[in-house]
Amino acid sequence: MSVTGTPGAVAGQPSVVIPADEFRSLLRTMEQICANQARATDRLPRHLTPEVSVQPYSGVDKQQTVFEFLGSLKDLKNSKEIPDAVFLEKWVPVYLKGVARSWFDHHFVGVVWDDFEAAIKSRFGSSLVDEQLRDKIDARKMHFNEDVEDYIDDLCTLNSKLSEPISDKELIRKILSGMTASLRAMVRHTWDFEIAELKVLAIRIQGDMRSAVLEKQLFEKSKNHPPQFNHSNNTSAQGGSNPAGNSNKVSSSTNRKASDLCFRCGNPGHRASVCEAPKPAPRPWGADQQNYPNSEN
């Protein structure tokens, strides 16, 4: 069976005879071409395999940031030369999933690519920053000689920079877990405290602990190194082994003050031990008894 067609028959030209199988194949090819063009403008690109690989984005991916997703999506758009409105309506939803798809369906309204790019950056661009901040909070530990006030303030500052700060109870747990062991043992019962109350208590306890350590150090220092006294005056006065002490003893014994009197001769200027006057004769015992009243009378 053959099909005779006279497409655009012109007088004086022969007719074209096309077999039925070839005619049907030609029709299917033309329908496929028209369908491809329709899908590129009005339908989802289910059957297309784009030259640019785009990984679906969920908004919470750690393997892919929103900036990487936008870069690959923009390359796809430019390679296909698809208008903004068609690309945002038919193509973009295919590569969104999870939280990102829910946000796009319920919150984004627009037909311009630049508006979509700015909106998704504003919504999910901070997720990477939040992840980095949370890692810093988890890794933050209190140093041995660090002031606990600086440590708590640092954690509170990091938490305030999060797009969704963690709760006070969770933050207190992180503060206590990062404290030094000695300080944490003193404030471990403060789970129900507010952050401000925990801060005041921790500062007071740390001050008391530092004062106790300082007192202990001073005590150990005084115990190992007793105070030294100057015995030079006593040594010279008592006639020590120093040769200079003997000379001082002689000079001090001979150069007495004018008000000092000798107990032997009664003259000033020397002592009885170096007096050249003869010793007085000893007085007999009981000679002075008559000068004292008798206890029996």
C-alpha positions as CSV (number, residue, x, y, z in Angstrom):
1,M,0.0,0.0,0.0
2,S,1.3,3.4,-0.9
3,V,0.1,6.9,-0.1
4,T,0.2,9.4,-2.9
5,G,0.5,13.0,-1.8
6,T,0.8,16.2,-3.8
7,P,2.1,18.7,-1.3
8,G,2.4,21.9,-3.1
9,A,1.8,20.4,-6.5
10,V,2.9,22.6,-9.3
11,A,1.8,22.2,-12.9
12,G,4.4,20.4,-14.9
13,Q,6.0,18.6,-11.9
14,P,5.6,14.9,-11.1
15,S,3.6,13.7,-8.0
16,V,5.5,12.4,-4.8
17,V,4.7,8.9,-3.7
18,I,5.6,8.1,0.0
19,P,5.3,4.7,1.6
20,A,2.8,4.5,4.5
21,D,5.5,3.4,7.1
22,E,7.8,6.2,6.2
23,F,5.0,8.7,6.3
24,R,3.9,7.6,9.8
25,S,7.5,7.7,11.0
26,L,7.9,11.2,9.6
27,L,4.7,12.3,11.4
28,R,5.9,10.8,14.8
29,T,9.2,12.7,14.4
30,M,7.5,16.0,13.7
31,E,5.2,15.4,16.7
32,Q,8.2,14.7,18.9
33,I,9.9,17.9,17.8
34,C,6.8,19.9,18.6
35,A,6.4,18.2,21.9
36,N,10.0,19.0,22.9
37,Q,9.5,22.7,22.1
38,A,6.2,22.7,24.0
39,R,7.8,21.1,27.1
40,A,10.7,23.6,27.0
41,T,8.2,26.5,27.3
42,D,5.1,25.2,29.0
43,R,5.8,21.9,30.7
44,L,8.1,20.3,33.2
45,P,11.4,19.1,31.7
46,R,10.8,15.4,32.7
47,H,12.4,13.8,29.7
48,L,15.2,16.3,29.2
49,T,18.8,15.5,30.4
50,P,20.4,18.9,30.8
51,E,24.1,19.3,30.1
52,V,24.5,21.1,33.4
53,S,24.2,18.9,36.5
54,V,22.1,20.4,39.2
55,Q,21.9,18.7,42.6
56,P,18.5,19.2,44.4
57,Y,18.6,21.6,47.3
58,S,16.7,21.0,50.6
59,G,17.8,24.1,52.6
60,V,19.6,22.1,55.2
61,D,22.2,20.3,53.2
62,K,25.7,20.2,54.5
63,Q,27.1,19.0,51.2
64,Q,25.8,21.9,49.2
65,T,25.3,25.5,50.2
66,V,22.7,27.8,48.7
67,F,25.4,29.7,46.8
68,E,26.6,26.5,45.1
69,F,23.0,25.6,44.2
70,L,22.3,29.0,42.7
71,G,25.5,28.8,40.7
72,S,24.7,25.5,39.0
73,L,21.0,26.5,38.6
74,K,22.0,29.7,36.9
75,D,24.3,27.9,34.6
76,L,21.5,25.6,33.6
77,K,19.2,28.5,32.9
78,N,21.8,30.3,30.7
79,S,22.6,27.1,28.8
80,K,18.9,26.6,27.9
81,E,18.2,30.3,27.4
82,I,14.9,29.9,29.2
83,P,12.9,33.0,30.2
84,D,12.8,33.9,33.9
85,A,9.1,33.4,34.4
86,V,9.1,30.0,32.7
87,F,12.2,28.9,34.5
88,L,10.9,29.9,37.9
89,E,7.5,28.4,37.4
90,K,8.4,25.1,35.7
91,W,12.1,24.3,36.3
92,V,13.1,25.6,39.7
93,P,10.5,23.6,41.7
94,V,12.0,20.4,40.2
95,Y,15.3,21.1,42.0
96,L,13.9,22.1,45.3
97,K,12.9,19.7,48.1
98,G,12.1,19.6,51.8
99,V,12.3,23.0,53.6
100,A,13.4,24.8,50.5
101,R,10.5,23.5,48.4
102,S,8.0,24.4,51.2
103,W,9.4,27.9,51.4
104,F,9.2,28.4,47.6
105,D,5.6,27.2,47.4
106,H,4.3,29.2,50.3
107,H,6.4,32.3,50.6
108,F,8.0,33.2,47.2
109,V,6.1,35.2,44.7
110,G,7.9,36.5,41.7
111,V,8.8,36.1,38.0
112,V,12.2,37.6,38.0
113,W,15.4,35.5,38.5
114,D,17.2,38.3,40.5
115,D,14.2,38.5,43.0
116,F,14.4,34.7,43.5
117,E,18.1,34.8,44.0
118,A,18.0,37.5,46.6
119,A,15.1,35.9,48.4
120,I,16.6,32.4,48.7
121,K,20.0,33.9,49.8
122,S,18.2,35.9,52.5
123,R,16.3,32.8,53.7
124,F,19.0,30.1,53.5
125,G,22.2,32.0,53.1
126,S,22.6,32.2,56.8
127,S,22.4,28.4,57.3
128,L,26.1,28.1,56.6
129,V,26.9,30.9,59.1
130,D,24.7,29.2,61.7
131,E,26.4,25.9,61.2
132,Q,29.8,27.6,61.8
133,L,28.5,29.4,64.9
134,R,27.1,26.2,66.4
135,D,30.4,24.5,65.8
136,K,32.2,27.3,67.6
137,I,29.8,27.1,70.5
138,D,30.3,23.3,70.8
139,A,34.1,23.6,70.6
140,R,34.3,26.6,73.0
141,K,36.0,25.6,76.3
142,M,37.1,27.6,79.2
143,H,40.9,28.1,79.6
144,F,42.6,27.4,82.9
145,N,43.4,31.0,83.8
146,E,40.5,32.6,81.8
147,D,38.0,34.7,83.6
148,V,34.6,33.0,83.8
149,E,32.9,36.3,83.0
150,D,34.7,36.5,79.6
151,Y,33.9,32.9,78.9
152,I,30.2,33.2,79.5
153,D,30.0,36.5,77.6
154,D,31.7,34.9,74.6
155,L,29.2,32.1,74.5
156,C,26.2,34.4,74.8
157,T,27.6,36.6,72.0
158,L,27.9,33.6,69.7
159,N,24.4,32.4,70.5
160,S,23.0,35.9,69.8
161,K,24.4,35.8,66.3
162,L,22.4,32.7,65.4
163,S,19.3,33.2,63.2
164,E,17.5,31.0,65.7
165,P,19.3,31.1,69.1
166,I,19.3,28.1,71.3
167,S,17.3,28.1,74.5
168,D,18.7,29.4,77.8
169,K,18.5,25.9,79.3
170,E,20.6,24.4,76.4
171,L,23.0,27.3,76.6
172,I,23.5,26.8,80.4
173,R,24.3,23.2,79.7
174,K,26.9,24.1,77.2
175,I,28.4,26.8,79.6
176,L,28.7,24.2,82.4
177,S,30.1,21.5,80.2
178,G,32.9,23.9,79.0
179,M,33.9,25.1,82.4
180,T,37.1,23.9,84.2
181,A,36.5,20.8,86.3
182,S,37.1,22.6,89.6
183,L,34.7,25.4,88.9
184,R,32.0,23.2,87.4
185,A,32.0,21.1,90.5
186,M,31.2,24.2,92.5
187,V,28.3,25.4,90.3
188,R,26.9,22.1,89.0
189,H,23.7,22.5,91.1
190,T,22.7,25.7,89.1
191,W,20.7,23.9,86.3
192,D,17.6,25.9,87.2
193,F,19.4,29.2,87.3
194,E,19.0,32.0,84.8
195,I,22.1,32.9,82.8
196,A,22.6,36.1,84.7
197,E,22.4,34.4,88.1
198,L,24.8,31.7,86.9
199,K,27.3,34.3,85.8
200,V,27.2,36.2,89.1
201,L,27.6,33.0,91.1
202,A,30.5,31.7,88.9
203,I,32.3,35.0,89.2
204,R,32.1,35.0,93.0
205,I,33.2,31.3,93.3
206,Q,36.1,31.9,91.0
207,G,37.2,34.9,93.1
208,D,37.0,32.8,96.3
209,M,39.0,30.0,94.7
210,R,41.7,32.4,93.5
211,S,42.0,34.0,96.9
212,A,42.3,30.6,98.6
213,V,45.1,29.6,96.1
214,L,46.9,32.9,96.8
215,E,46.8,32.4,100.5
216,K,48.1,28.9,100.2
217,Q,51.0,30.1,98.1
218,L,51.9,32.8,100.6
219,F,51.7,30.3,103.5
220,E,54.0,27.9,101.7
221,K,56.4,30.7,100.8
222,S,56.6,31.8,104.4
223,K,57.0,28.2,105.6
224,N,59.9,27.5,103.3
225,H,61.6,30.9,103.7
226,P,61.3,32.2,107.3
227,P,62.1,35.9,107.8
228,Q,65.7,36.8,108.5
229,F,66.5,39.1,111.4
230,N,69.7,41.3,111.8
231,H,71.7,40.2,114.8
232,S,74.6,42.5,114.3
233,N,73.8,44.7,117.2
234,N,73.3,41.8,119.6
235,T,76.5,40.1,118.4
236,S,78.6,43.2,118.9
237,A,77.0,43.8,122.3
238,Q,77.5,40.2,123.4
239,G,81.1,39.8,122.0
240,G,80.6,37.6,119.1
241,S,83.3,35.8,117.1
242,N,83.7,38.7,114.7
243,P,87.1,40.4,115.4
244,A,85.5,43.7,114.7
245,G,83.1,43.0,117.5
246,N,86.0,42.9,120.1
247,S,87.2,46.3,119.0
248,N,83.7,47.7,119.2
249,K,83.4,46.1,122.7
250,V,86.6,47.8,123.9
251,S,85.8,51.2,122.3
252,S,82.2,51.1,123.7
253,S,83.5,50.2,127.2
254,T,86.1,52.9,127.3
255,N,84.0,55.6,125.6
256,R,81.0,55.6,127.8
257,K,78.7,58.6,128.1
258,A,79.5,61.3,130.5
259,S,76.5,60.5,132.5
260,D,77.6,56.9,133.2
261,L,79.5,56.4,136.5
262,C,81.9,53.7,137.6
263,F,80.5,51.6,140.4
264,R,84.0,51.2,141.9
265,C,85.5,54.7,142.0
266,G,82.4,56.8,141.2
267,N,84.0,58.7,138.4
268,P,82.4,59.0,134.9
269,G,83.7,57.7,131.6
270,H,84.4,54.0,132.3
271,R,83.1,50.8,133.8
272,A,84.0,49.1,137.1
273,S,85.5,46.1,135.2
274,V,88.2,48.4,133.7
275,C,88.6,50.7,136.6
276,E,92.2,51.1,137.8
277,A,91.3,52.1,141.3
278,P,91.9,49.5,143.9
279,K,88.9,47.3,144.9
280,P,87.3,48.4,148.1
281,A,87.7,46.1,151.1
282,P,84.7,43.8,151.6
283,R,82.4,44.8,154.3
284,P,81.8,42.3,157.1
285,W,78.6,40.4,157.0
286,G,75.9,41.9,159.1
287,A,77.5,45.3,159.2
288,D,74.4,46.9,157.7
289,Q,71.9,45.0,159.7
290,Q,71.6,47.8,162.2
291,N,70.3,50.1,159.4
292,Y,67.4,47.7,158.7
293,P,64.5,47.4,161.2
294,N,64.3,44.1,163.1
295,S,61.3,42.1,162.0
296,E,60.9,40.8,165.5
297,N,60.6,44.3,167.1
